[in-house]
Amino acid sequence: MKNSKNHITPPRLAEKLLNWFIKDELAEEVLGDLDEKFHSTLKQHSARKAKRNYWFQVINYLRPFAFKFFKNKNSTISPMKLHFKLAFRLFRKNTLISFASLTSIVVGVFSTFLIYLWVNSEQTTDQFHTNYAKLYIPVIQQSAVDEYEPINTSLFFKADYSKYSEIEGSVQTIYMSPNRLKLSYNNEIYRGGGMITDSTFFDYFDFKLIDGNPNEVLKKPSNILLTQSMAKRIFGDSEPIGELIEISQRGSFQVAGILEDIPSNSSMTFDFILPIHAQSFWGTAGIEFLLVNNSFDKNAFDEKIAGLGRNHPQFKESTLSTVAFSDTYFNEQLNTDLLSKHGQAYELDTMRLVALVILLVSILNFTNMQSTLSFSQLKAKSIKQIHGAEKKDFVFELVASRLVYMVISIIVTYVLFLVIKPTYLNFLNLTLDMNELNVLGLISAATFVFIIATTLVALLQTVRISSVKALSGQLNNIKSFKAGKVLTTVQYVFAIALIIATGVIFKQFKYMQNKDLGFDKENLVSFGFFDRVEYSGDDKEFYEKSQEQKKNYDFVVNELAKIPGVEHFSQGKTPFDNSISGMPWKLVNSNYEYSEIKLLSADANYAETVGLKIIEGRFFSDSLDVQRQNKVVINKAAMEFWGIENLEDAKLASSYWGGEGDPYQVIGVVENFHYEHLSRKIAPLVMVNFENIENPFTLKVQEERFKATIESVSELFQTFNPNQKFTYTVLEDKLNTQYEREKKLTQTFVIFTLIAVILSSIGLFTMALYETQKRIKEIGIRKVVGASTGQVIALLSTNFMKWVLLAFIIAWPIAWYLMEKWLDNFANQTPLSWWIFAGAGLTASILAMLTVIGQSFSAASQNPVKALRAE
Amino acid sequence: MKETRLGDFEETLLLLVGILDKEAYAFKIAEEFESQTSRAVSIGAVHSTLNRLMEKGFLESEMGESTAERGGRRKRIYTITASGQRTLQEARDFKVSLWNQFPAFAGSKLNFNI
């Protein structure tokens, strides 16, 4: 029995492991002890147990005292400790380069991180919904020429999705913009976006409830859910649950739940939710979402439902299909109030490119500066080598120095982030769903990757230099210096390209802001005055109320005309209204088909109030026209669209309004004006004269009486609406907010560009510093022989300017190409002007000059004796 | 500064080194610890503590002879230093003085024969 066990030896792998990590001086005794232990276990237990025990013993030797790689307390100083000490010393001694290197890492990582936050938020829009990829929106195309529009199929066509096995269910949503629902509590009036939806809403969308059961809260028709900030707005700090809120014309609702605020990466936003079954009809149809399962095939399903709506008299030629919810933010931007927040893929690409450039520039910069530093250490290194330092020691030295940089920059970056965070998030309107630890982790990981990248480059560079060359002073012949110049040039290519890009983006933005809009945007104020008359089913009461309102309306119109500061006023949508919609129109007696043309309703005073230029015919006028007549005014784009030459023969017809049997006479043409966002081209427009008491008023106010006029209007408003606050919008403000997004993105872009340029300059600066230091003797000799300071500066500067010039030549075509592509995203583009390119070149070269000449000057003006004497 | 306090485990090991005398090396000490206390301990743990005791100056060591069971490897024999002995004594005296101050045991009933 015993003999049979004699051949059993301890597990080889465990022995190897032990040999690998244990200190050489301990190996003998420890292996001996473990062998003895193994054999004594073997005597009493099975071989398996003995082996297991051996492993256990080996693992238990994983202690600092036995570890080869751990510093030994007994020896005076361990190699690793020495490396760190040297790294710190080097860091402190070369303050300039250390600081510049550190700036490179911190700025590189920090900028990329900030951009990542924004890009990530945009890219993950709506993805917090578990069903994100499984939601589809039914859309209708009324006829072949029409655009897709979302439609509520349950409401219009009584669609029954239970017969399709690929559909799990559907949910209806109606979005009510803040001007449509009036909430009141304690006689104060509040407005906000309302989401009217089914009780199953939370099965489809993952908006979080702070208070209330998601499966129950929307079942009771008299419940209302508020977002946290809406609740705070209405109730302040007091408890909102159970309170009653009145909604005008809709009844009273009890607060049954509180929602977390809608995150910034949600394409739908609202302030409260109401159950859809609280009313039989809400006045608008809203849109529907279908939840599909894995067997769903979009094309097959679209075919199945294509003809679903054709039984409906209004939709005889319609085609139904679906649009994926996941596509609506970037690709298929639907024309609906609920999903009106859209992203631009090109913006993401632009920002990603900027991040990449900054990262590359900062990595190059860091490597460049560190190799400059290590060249200045070459002699020290050679001496170490002669004293027996191995290659591995230099690797450790490098690692130690990089670790020092890494730790410091992680701390600096993190603190910087904590400082900047509130401003940055607020500026771009982001909500951050990351905790501090995640942020720290991400920053650390990014810094680590950064350091690894730079270390790899550095390892490739430094190892090849022979100590003899360094000691005998033949440094000038080393190729690596050329590499440094190439890296700096590449940095400059980026910097110049970025400056050009900034110039173009700025110019495009200014162009959009200052472009002649075709109307006078100054001092236009709009406000709602009358609400729609409530209809409770009693015709007589409704008629009386309408008469009453008409009387009030006439009075208000009279009064408005009397206010001295009001130059003109009109009722109609002010330009830049997002909700201008289209209708199919065609020119009567022509070969044109019906096509979707935008429709604007305006009264006779509209042209004067807004300041439109009439180029042919006339505008509507009170003396010649009565409202709702078959007369239209079109814009120049529409005239060109149909090729109209003679106004008298021009009649338009709409398939919605009686078709060609009931044509509309064109009575005038106005000059093109931007009635929509400037990113869109001015499309053909048809204007009709429809008066509607509840339409908002638009006033043209005299600038010098602006305040007094608003006060008078406000008083007038209060006499009719004693409980409401008078609110108005100034068109110029509205214009500015429309450009807010572009403006902020441009500003962000400019900031990051500036960062890249500064980084590149730092790189050039350190290069220049080192180069001039290296040539200090040469400069000394030149001066002794009779060169002037100016000549020396010229000599040193041209050396660098050569590279900067090369960078221009490379950067120009790249930037030209990229900016051409970028401008294609805009309907109204500014031309690429040569002076932006020249300006970028000039800026970059001035910057380079400044950094280089400073260095050259201090080198050239030194006393040559000093330089020559020192050895 | 060198730490000179004695922990419980350290004290036990120090005593075991004394008991085992010429046979005091890591494996034997661990075996002896297990048989005396019937508590399991890894050789690594013992070795690490012995190492610490050496750093504190309570133990010294030298390489001993080798045996076949150890695959011909030598063992490290530990011996207590004078300072180690003094510390052990102090530790014992301290505990006895504590015991004597314990009212239930002080005086009559218990006699430790010291």
Boltz contact constraints between the chains, C-beta under 6 A:
constraints:
  - contact:
      token1: [A, 28]
      token2: [B, 73]
      max_distance: 6.0
  - contact:
      token1: [A, 28]
      token2: [B, 74]
      max_distance: 6.0
  - contact:
      token1: [A, 29]
      token2: [B, 75]
      max_distance: 6.0
  - contact:
      token1: [A, 29]
      token2: [B, 76]
      max_distance: 6.0
  - contact:
      token1: [A, 31]
      token2: [B, 73]
      max_distance: 6.0
  - contact:
      token1: [A, 32]
      token2: [B, 70]
      max_distance: 6.0
  - contact:
      token1: [A, 32]
      token2: [B, 73]
      max_distance: 6.0
  - contact:
      token1: [A, 32]
      token2: [B, 75]
      max_distance: 6.0
  - contact:
      token1: [A, 33]
      token2: [B, 26]
      max_distance: 6.0
  - contact:
      token1: [A, 33]
      token2: [B, 27]
      max_distance: 6.0
  - contact:
      token1: [A, 33]
      token2: [B, 43]
      max_distance: 6.0
  - contact:
      token1: [A, 35]
      token2: [B, 70]
      max_distance: 6.0
  - contact:
      token1: [A, 35]
      token2: [B, 71]
      max_distance: 6.0
  - contact:
      token1: [A, 36]
      token2: [B, 27]
      max_distance: 6.0
  - contact:
      token1: [A, 36]
      token2: [B, 69]
      max_distance: 6.0
  - contact:
      token1: [A, 36]
      token2: [B, 70]
      max_distance: 6.0
  - contact:
      token1: [A, 37]
      token2: [B, 27]
      max_distance: 6.0
  - contact:
      token1: [A, 39]
      token2: [B, 69]
      max_distance: 6.0
  - contact:
      token1: [A, 57]
      token2: [B, 42]
      max_distance: 6.0
  - contact:
      token1: [A, 57]
      token2: [B, 43]
      max_distance: 6.0
  - contact:
      token1: [A, 60]
      token2: [B, 42]
      max_distance: 6.0
  - contact:
      token1: [A, 60]
      token2: [B, 44]
      max_distance: 6.0
  - contact:
      token1: [A, 61]
      token2: [B, 44]
      max_distance: 6.0
  - contact:
      token1: [A, 63]
      token2: [B, 44]
      max_distance: 6.0
  - contact:
      token1: [A, 63]
      token2: [B, 48]
      max_distance: 6.0
  - contact:
      token1: [A, 65]
      token2: [B, 48]
      max_distance: 6.0
  - contact:
      token1: [A, 65]
      token2: [B, 51]
      max_distance: 6.0
